[in-house]
Amino acid sequence: MTLGTPSSQAYGEPWYWDNRYAHESAPFDWYQKYPALASLIHLYVPHRHERILVVGCGNSVFSEDMVNDGYEDVVNVDISSVVIEAMQTKYSNCQQLKCIHSLNIKLDVRDMSPFQAGSFAAVVDKAKFGAEGSSEQPTRALTDPILLDESGSSVEDVLGKNPDVHYIYVCTKVRKFSTQLFFWVYSNGYNSEPVWLKSLAFKCI
């Protein structure tokens, strides 16, 4: 996928991603591929039979690799109808992997009400919130809870009270000379210390 410099304000718009995936159909994984994160995923999602939600899936093979690693129920959602239709076709014979156009179920990842509470053992966000960031939005400290709506509700409201259910967030933090990649976990009343993954010589966009 081409690393360009479009306005980040477009990242929250379906038309931007529809156009991008219509022209760039090759699979692409933001930041890290599954094998690089597998040991950390195993740590926080140890039971392969539990249901996992991957938000902003794009055309990544991350979920496919999770299924190949033994995870039995992985649900992908994305705002782009183009990429979801392509993924639905690609994985039509894979019962363990489901791909849903988020607008079809009126889903915004800041509002998970279409799903029942406790539907998932983990939510995996690999660049979703980072991609939708806007220069007009205030900078968020890496360990701050992720705000999910304008009222200030945090991801804790989505995860509920089960301390074994985690929001797994792979994100970057720009330093003076490089961009550093982190793996961060949020669960009921708990923020993990961010795990430093690698230093990038360029800013992932």
Contacts in CASP RR format, 6 or more apart in sequence:
PFRMAT RR
TARGET T0000
AUTHOR 0000-0000-0000
METHOD contacts of the structure
MODEL  1
MTLGTPSSQAYGEPWYWDNRYAHESAPFDWYQKYPALASLIHLYVPHRHE
RILVVGCGNSVFSEDMVNDGYEDVVNVDISSVVIEAMQTKYSNCQQLKCI
HSLNIKLDVRDMSPFQAGSFAAVVDKAKFGAEGSSEQPTRALTDPILLDE
SGSSVEDVLGKNPDVHYIYVCTKVRKFSTQLFFWVYSNGYNSEPVWLKSL
AFKCI
1 20 0 8 1.000
1 24 0 8 1.000
1 26 0 8 1.000
1 28 0 8 1.000
2 24 0 8 1.000
3 202 0 8 1.000
3 204 0 8 1.000
3 205 0 8 1.000
4 205 0 8 1.000
5 205 0 8 1.000
6 16 0 8 1.000
6 205 0 8 1.000
8 131 0 8 1.000
8 132 0 8 1.000
8 133 0 8 1.000
8 134 0 8 1.000
8 135 0 8 1.000
8 205 0 8 1.000
9 134 0 8 1.000
9 135 0 8 1.000
9 136 0 8 1.000
10 16 0 8 1.000
11 17 0 8 1.000
11 130 0 8 1.000
11 131 0 8 1.000
11 132 0 8 1.000
11 133 0 8 1.000
11 134 0 8 1.000
12 79 0 8 1.000
12 131 0 8 1.000
12 132 0 8 1.000
14 79 0 8 1.000
14 80 0 8 1.000
14 81 0 8 1.000
14 103 0 8 1.000
17 58 0 8 1.000
17 78 0 8 1.000
17 79 0 8 1.000
17 80 0 8 1.000
17 82 0 8 1.000
17 83 0 8 1.000
18 80 0 8 1.000
18 81 0 8 1.000
18 82 0 8 1.000
18 83 0 8 1.000
20 80 0 8 1.000
21 58 0 8 1.000
21 59 0 8 1.000
21 80 0 8 1.000
21 82 0 8 1.000
21 83 0 8 1.000
21 86 0 8 1.000
22 82 0 8 1.000
25 59 0 8 1.000
25 86 0 8 1.000
26 59 0 8 1.000
27 59 0 8 1.000
27 60 0 8 1.000
27 61 0 8 1.000
28 58 0 8 1.000
28 59 0 8 1.000
28 60 0 8 1.000
29 60 0 8 1.000
29 61 0 8 1.000
29 62 0 8 1.000
29 126 0 8 1.000
30 60 0 8 1.000
30 126 0 8 1.000
30 127 0 8 1.000
30 131 0 8 1.000
30 170 0 8 1.000
30 204 0 8 1.000
31 126 0 8 1.000
31 127 0 8 1.000
31 170 0 8 1.000
31 171 0 8 1.000
31 172 0 8 1.000
31 181 0 8 1.000
31 197 0 8 1.000
31 204 0 8 1.000
32 126 0 8 1.000
32 170 0 8 1.000
32 181 0 8 1.000
32 197 0 8 1.000
33 61 0 8 1.000
33 62 0 8 1.000
33 65 0 8 1.000
34 41 0 8 1.000
34 61 0 8 1.000
34 62 0 8 1.000
34 65 0 8 1.000
34 66 0 8 1.000
34 69 0 8 1.000
35 65 0 8 1.000
36 197 0 8 1.000
37 170 0 8 1.000
37 183 0 8 1.000
37 197 0 8 1.000
38 65 0 8 1.000
38 69 0 8 1.000
40 168 0 8 1.000
40 183 0 8 1.000
40 195 0 8 1.000
41 66 0 8 1.000
41 124 0 8 1.000
41 168 0 8 1.000
44 122 0 8 1.000
44 166 0 8 1.000
44 168 0 8 1.000
44 185 0 8 1.000
45 52 0 8 1.000
45 71 0 8 1.000
45 121 0 8 1.000
45 122 0 8 1.000
45 166 0 8 1.000
45 168 0 8 1.000
47 121 0 8 1.000
48 69 0 8 1.000
48 70 0 8 1.000
48 71 0 8 1.000
48 72 0 8 1.000
49 72 0 8 1.000
49 73 0 8 1.000
50 73 0 8 1.000
50 120 0 8 1.000
50 121 0 8 1.000
50 122 0 8 1.000
51 73 0 8 1.000
51 74 0 8 1.000
51 75 0 8 1.000
51 119 0 8 1.000
51 120 0 8 1.000
51 121 0 8 1.000
52 66 0 8 1.000
52 71 0 8 1.000
52 73 0 8 1.000
52 74 0 8 1.000
52 75 0 8 1.000
52 120 0 8 1.000
52 121 0 8 1.000
52 122 0 8 1.000
52 123 0 8 1.000
52 124 0 8 1.000
53 75 0 8 1.000
53 77 0 8 1.000
53 115 0 8 1.000
53 119 0 8 1.000
53 120 0 8 1.000
53 122 0 8 1.000
53 123 0 8 1.000
53 124 0 8 1.000
54 62 0 8 1.000
54 63 0 8 1.000
54 66 0 8 1.000
54 74 0 8 1.000
54 75 0 8 1.000
54 76 0 8 1.000
54 77 0 8 1.000
54 123 0 8 1.000
54 124 0 8 1.000
54 126 0 8 1.000
55 77 0 8 1.000
55 78 0 8 1.000
55 109 0 8 1.000
55 123 0 8 1.000
55 124 0 8 1.000
55 125 0 8 1.000
55 128 0 8 1.000
56 76 0 8 1.000
56 77 0 8 1.000
56 78 0 8 1.000
56 79 0 8 1.000
56 102 0 8 1.000
56 109 0 8 1.000
56 125 0 8 1.000
56 126 0 8 1.000
56 128 0 8 1.000
57 63 0 8 1.000
57 76 0 8 1.000
57 77 0 8 1.000
57 78 0 8 1.000
57 83 0 8 1.000
57 87 0 8 1.000
57 99 0 8 1.000
58 76 0 8 1.000
58 78 0 8 1.000
58 80 0 8 1.000
58 83 0 8 1.000
58 87 0 8 1.000
59 83 0 8 1.000
59 86 0 8 1.000
59 87 0 8 1.000
60 126 0 8 1.000
62 124 0 8 1.000
62 126 0 8 1.000
63 74 0 8 1.000
63 76 0 8 1.000
63 97 0 8 1.000
64 91 0 8 1.000
64 94 0 8 1.000
64 97 0 8 1.000
66 74 0 8 1.000
67 74 0 8 1.000
67 94 0 8 1.000
67 96 0 8 1.000
67 97 0 8 1.000
71 96 0 8 1.000
72 96 0 8 1.000
73 96 0 8 1.000
74 96 0 8 1.000
74 97 0 8 1.000
74 98 0 8 1.000
75 98 0 8 1.000
75 100 0 8 1.000
75 120 0 8 1.000
76 84 0 8 1.000
76 87 0 8 1.000
76 97 0 8 1.000
76 98 0 8 1.000
76 99 0 8 1.000
76 100 0 8 1.000
77 99 0 8 1.000
77 100 0 8 1.000
77 101 0 8 1.000
77 102 0 8 1.000
77 105 0 8 1.000
77 107 0 8 1.000
77 109 0 8 1.000
78 84 0 8 1.000
78 87 0 8 1.000
78 99 0 8 1.000
78 101 0 8 1.000
78 102 0 8 1.000
79 101 0 8 1.000
79 102 0 8 1.000
79 103 0 8 1.000
80 101 0 8 1.000
81 101 0 8 1.000
81 103 0 8 1.000
81 104 0 8 1.000
84 99 0 8 1.000
84 100 0 8 1.000
84 101 0 8 1.000
85 101 0 8 1.000
87 99 0 8 1.000
88 99 0 8 1.000
91 97 0 8 1.000
91 98 0 8 1.000
91 99 0 8 1.000
100 107 0 8 1.000
102 108 0 8 1.000
102 109 0 8 1.000
105 114 0 8 1.000
106 114 0 8 1.000
107 114 0 8 1.000
107 115 0 8 1.000
109 125 0 8 1.000
109 128 0 8 1.000
109 129 0 8 1.000
109 148 0 8 1.000
110 148 0 8 1.000
110 149 0 8 1.000
111 148 0 8 1.000
111 149 0 8 1.000
112 158 0 8 1.000
117 160 0 8 1.000
118 160 0 8 1.000
118 162 0 8 1.000
118 165 0 8 1.000
120 165 0 8 1.000
121 164 0 8 1.000
121 165 0 8 1.000
122 165 0 8 1.000
122 166 0 8 1.000
122 167 0 8 1.000
122 168 0 8 1.000
123 155 0 8 1.000
123 158 0 8 1.000
123 159 0 8 1.000
123 166 0 8 1.000
123 167 0 8 1.000
123 168 0 8 1.000
124 168 0 8 1.000
124 170 0 8 1.000
125 167 0 8 1.000
125 168 0 8 1.000
125 169 0 8 1.000
125 170 0 8 1.000
126 170 0 8 1.000
127 170 0 8 1.000
127 171 0 8 1.000
127 204 0 8 1.000
129 146 0 8 1.000
129 169 0 8 1.000
129 171 0 8 1.000
130 171 0 8 1.000
130 172 0 8 1.000
140 146 0 8 1.000
140 147 0 8 1.000
142 171 0 8 1.000
142 173 0 8 1.000
142 182 0 8 1.000
142 184 0 8 1.000
142 194 0 8 1.000
143 184 0 8 1.000
143 191 0 8 1.000
143 193 0 8 1.000
143 194 0 8 1.000
145 154 0 8 1.000
145 155 0 8 1.000
145 156 0 8 1.000
145 186 0 8 1.000
145 191 0 8 1.000
146 154 0 8 1.000
146 155 0 8 1.000
146 167 0 8 1.000
146 169 0 8 1.000
146 186 0 8 1.000
147 153 0 8 1.000
147 154 0 8 1.000
148 154 0 8 1.000
148 155 0 8 1.000
148 157 0 8 1.000
148 158 0 8 1.000
155 167 0 8 1.000
155 186 0 8 1.000
156 186 0 8 1.000
156 188 0 8 1.000
156 189 0 8 1.000
158 167 0 8 1.000
159 165 0 8 1.000
159 166 0 8 1.000
159 167 0 8 1.000
159 186 0 8 1.000
159 187 0 8 1.000
159 188 0 8 1.000
160 188 0 8 1.000
161 188 0 8 1.000
162 187 0 8 1.000
162 188 0 8 1.000
163 187 0 8 1.000
163 188 0 8 1.000
163 189 0 8 1.000
163 190 0 8 1.000
164 187 0 8 1.000
165 187 0 8 1.000
165 188 0 8 1.000
166 185 0 8 1.000
166 186 0 8 1.000
166 187 0 8 1.000
167 185 0 8 1.000
167 186 0 8 1.000
167 187 0 8 1.000
168 183 0 8 1.000
168 184 0 8 1.000
168 185 0 8 1.000
169 183 0 8 1.000
169 184 0 8 1.000
169 185 0 8 1.000
169 186 0 8 1.000
170 181 0 8 1.000
170 182 0 8 1.000
170 183 0 8 1.000
170 184 0 8 1.000
170 197 0 8 1.000
171 181 0 8 1.000
171 182 0 8 1.000
171 184 0 8 1.000
172 179 0 8 1.000
172 180 0 8 1.000
172 181 0 8 1.000
172 182 0 8 1.000
172 200 0 8 1.000
172 203 0 8 1.000
172 204 0 8 1.000
173 179 0 8 1.000
173 180 0 8 1.000
173 182 0 8 1.000
174 180 0 8 1.000
174 203 0 8 1.000
175 199 0 8 1.000
178 199 0 8 1.000
178 200 0 8 1.000
178 201 0 8 1.000
179 199 0 8 1.000
179 200 0 8 1.000
179 202 0 8 1.000
179 203 0 8 1.000
179 204 0 8 1.000
180 196 0 8 1.000
180 197 0 8 1.000
180 198 0 8 1.000
180 199 0 8 1.000
180 200 0 8 1.000
181 196 0 8 1.000
181 197 0 8 1.000
181 198 0 8 1.000
181 199 0 8 1.000
181 200 0 8 1.000
181 204 0 8 1.000
182 194 0 8 1.000
182 195 0 8 1.000
182 196 0 8 1.000
182 197 0 8 1.000
183 194 0 8 1.000
183 195 0 8 1.000
183 197 0 8 1.000
184 191 0 8 1.000
184 192 0 8 1.000
184 194 0 8 1.000
184 195 0 8 1.000
185 191 0 8 1.000
185 192 0 8 1.000
186 192 0 8 1.000
END
